[in-house]
Amino acid sequence: MRIIHTADWHLGHSLNGWTREDEHRLYFRRLADVIEQEEADILLVAGDIFDSSNPSGEVQRLLYDALASFKRRRPNLITVISGGNHDPAQRLEAPMPVLRALDVHVVATVQRREGRIDIDRHLVPIPGPDGTPALYVLAIPFLRASDLTGLNDEGTDPVVDAARRFYAKITAQAAEIAGDVPIIATSHLHCAGGLESEGAERRILIGGAHAVPPSIFPDSLAYVALGHLHGQQTLKGGRVRYSGACFPLSSSEIRHDHGVTLIELVNGALTHRHISIERPAQMLRLPASGTIALEDLPAALGQIAFDSTLPMGLRPLVYLELAPTDAASVLMADAARCVAERGLRLGGARVQRQELHEGEEIPPPPASLRETDPETLFVEAFRASAGIEPEARHLDAFRDIIAGE
């Protein structure tokens, strides 16, 4: 049995005003190729299918088109989707009666029946060649405070204790049904020890805790397919794993090797390996390290090779680290124009402030309002933000504003 673990698609994501829809469409075509080539039996999607709690109709169609295409390419495919912190839980679950016809199971909320977790909603049996279950998928969505009990109990870390109790209970209920058949769980959270992507991952709180230890997952689980952290990585000796996001969602993810995790079940034993998926669009940082002066930018942009017949939605996204040679607003505007003239997409730009060198003194604290005047404050603010002294034109503009002209 072959299982593909993926997560963090973030459908509806945009970057500096650029929609990622064309990139998602191409990514899904490549994912469908992997599903067919690897002869996958199961597709696990561990949360953050959508980027926001209010996805547009077009974004939702993008998801359903993809699920239908996976099923066409691999008719026996079973898909299990669990909700993430970005997802609109009720909206994600709403089409379940229709999706079941495509062998798609969606679990975005935790439901209880007579005081116990409704395990029938969470546990998906995967039949083997003889029709009896060869594997169970325990679909656990992002847990909110209302899903946990005992948060007010005394203890050194009641949130972790409550989460540990939840996973122990739901795993025990699943084991009552599964017996000796392996169980793979999905979940969406931040495990302590996992590497974050700066600026891309929202710090999620499970009842107030930012990260929980991977030891909260009972040892009886054969594998835990996680979502939330965007870099593919393994914890707890390989049994707990993040597959990573579909492609870079911020500049901090440029160096990530994006793709999916292929899990193989052979004679009751699980192994896994990473499969890289080519990015739908390039994402670049200029320069690779340090900063670039505005006058050097056109030549550097000219070195970026791309197919000029590509739609804008698939052209390279460029992040710029600019040297502070002028006011930040001027540099940003001129840099954006250079990128647009080249036919590229600006993912973001930042003007690097000048750093103190060894031996230089730390500037004194700012003077109180009684000891200064508006123009002096303007000059200090300009110097701090732009890294250079204001020119006469900047001072003239400031004085005009003060004079009300």
SULUR-V939031 format. One record per residue. N is the residue number from 1. RES is the residue in one letter. PHI is phi as a letter, one per 40 degrees, with the letter a starting at -180 (999 if undefined). Layout:
n	res	phi
N	RES	PHI
N	RES	PHI
This chain:
n	res	phi
1	M	999
2	R	b
3	I	b
4	I	b
5	H	b
6	T	b
7	A	a
8	D	f
9	W	c
10	H	f
11	L	c
12	G	g
13	H	c
14	S	b
15	L	b
16	N	f
17	G	g
18	W	c
19	T	c
20	R	b
21	E	c
22	D	c
23	E	c
24	H	c
25	R	c
26	L	c
27	Y	d
28	F	c
29	R	c
30	R	c
31	L	c
32	A	c
33	D	c
34	V	c
35	I	d
36	E	c
37	Q	c
38	E	c
39	E	f
40	A	c
41	D	c
42	I	b
43	L	b
44	L	b
45	V	b
46	A	c
47	G	g
48	D	f
49	I	c
50	F	b
51	D	c
52	S	a
53	S	c
54	N	b
55	P	c
56	S	c
57	G	c
58	E	c
59	V	c
60	Q	c
61	R	c
62	L	d
63	L	c
64	Y	c
65	D	c
66	A	c
67	L	c
68	A	c
69	S	c
70	F	c
71	K	c
72	R	c
73	R	c
74	R	b
75	P	d
76	N	c
77	L	c
78	I	b
79	T	b
80	V	b
81	I	b
82	S	b
83	G	c
84	G	b
85	N	c
86	H	c
87	D	c
88	P	c
89	A	d
90	Q	c
91	R	c
92	L	c
93	E	c
94	A	d
95	P	c
96	M	d
97	P	d
98	V	c
99	L	c
100	R	d
101	A	c
102	L	c
103	D	f
104	V	b
105	H	b
106	V	b
107	V	b
108	A	b
109	T	b
110	V	b
111	Q	b
112	R	b
113	R	b
114	E	f
115	G	g
116	R	b
117	I	c
118	D	c
119	I	c
120	D	c
121	R	c
122	H	b
123	L	b
124	V	b
125	P	c
126	I	b
127	P	c
128	G	c
129	P	d
130	D	c
131	G	g
132	T	c
133	P	c
134	A	b
135	L	a
136	Y	b
137	V	b
138	L	c
139	A	c
140	I	b
141	P	c
142	F	d
143	L	c
144	R	c
145	A	d
146	S	c
147	D	c
148	L	b
149	T	b
150	G	g
151	L	c
152	N	c
153	D	c
154	E	c
155	G	i
156	T	c
157	D	a
158	P	c
159	V	c
160	V	c
161	D	c
162	A	c
163	A	c
164	R	c
165	R	c
166	F	c
167	Y	c
168	A	c
169	K	c
170	I	c
171	T	c
172	A	c
173	Q	c
174	A	c
175	A	c
176	E	c
177	I	c
178	A	c
179	G	g
180	D	c
181	V	c
182	P	d
183	I	b
184	I	b
185	A	b
186	T	b
187	S	a
188	H	b
189	L	a
190	H	b
191	C	c
192	A	d
193	G	g
194	G	c
195	L	c
196	E	c
197	S	b
198	E	d
199	G	g
200	A	b
201	E	b
202	R	c
203	R	c
204	I	c
205	L	b
206	I	c
207	G	g
208	G	h
209	A	b
210	H	c
211	A	b
212	V	b
213	P	c
214	P	c
215	S	c
216	I	c
217	F	c
218	P	d
219	D	c
220	S	c
221	L	c
222	A	c
223	Y	a
224	V	b
225	A	c
226	L	b
227	G	b
228	H	h
229	L	c
230	H	c
231	G	b
232	Q	c
233	Q	a
234	T	b
235	L	b
236	K	f
237	G	g
238	G	h
239	R	c
240	V	b
241	R	a
242	Y	c
243	S	c
244	G	g
245	A	c
246	C	c
247	F	a
248	P	d
249	L	b
250	S	a
251	S	c
252	S	c
253	E	b
254	I	d
255	R	c
256	H	c
257	D	c
258	H	c
259	G	i
260	V	b
261	T	b
262	L	c
263	I	b
264	E	b
265	L	b
266	V	b
267	N	f
268	G	g
269	A	b
270	L	b
271	T	b
272	H	a
273	R	a
274	H	c
275	I	b
276	S	c
277	I	b
278	E	d
279	R	c
280	P	c
281	A	a
282	Q	c
283	M	b
284	L	b
285	R	b
286	L	b
287	P	c
288	A	c
289	S	a
290	G	g
291	T	b
292	I	b
293	A	c
294	L	d
295	E	c
296	D	c
297	L	c
298	P	d
299	A	c
300	A	c
301	L	c
302	G	c
303	Q	c
304	I	c
305	A	c
306	F	a
307	D	c
308	S	c
309	T	c
310	L	c
311	P	c
312	M	d
313	G	c
314	L	b
315	R	c
316	P	d
317	L	c
318	V	b
319	Y	b
320	L	b
321	E	b
322	L	c
323	A	c
324	P	c
325	T	c
326	D	a
327	A	d
328	A	d
329	S	c
330	V	c
331	L	c
332	M	c
333	A	c
334	D	c
335	A	c
336	A	c
337	R	c
338	C	c
339	V	c
340	A	c
341	E	c
342	R	c
343	G	g
344	L	b
345	R	b
346	L	c
347	G	c
348	G	i
349	A	a
350	R	a
351	V	c
352	Q	c
353	R	c
354	Q	c
355	E	c
356	L	c
357	H	c
358	E	d
359	G	g
360	E	c
361	E	c
362	I	c
363	P	d
364	P	c
365	P	c
366	P	c
367	A	c
368	S	c
369	L	c
370	R	c
371	E	b
372	T	a
373	D	a
374	P	d
375	E	c
376	T	c
377	L	c
378	F	c
379	V	c
380	E	c
381	A	c
382	F	c
383	R	c
384	A	c
385	S	c
386	A	c
387	G	g
388	I	b
389	E	c
390	P	c
391	E	c
392	A	d
393	R	c
394	H	c
395	L	c
396	D	c
397	A	c
398	F	c
399	R	c
400	D	c
401	I	c
402	I	c
403	A	c
404	G	g
405	E	c
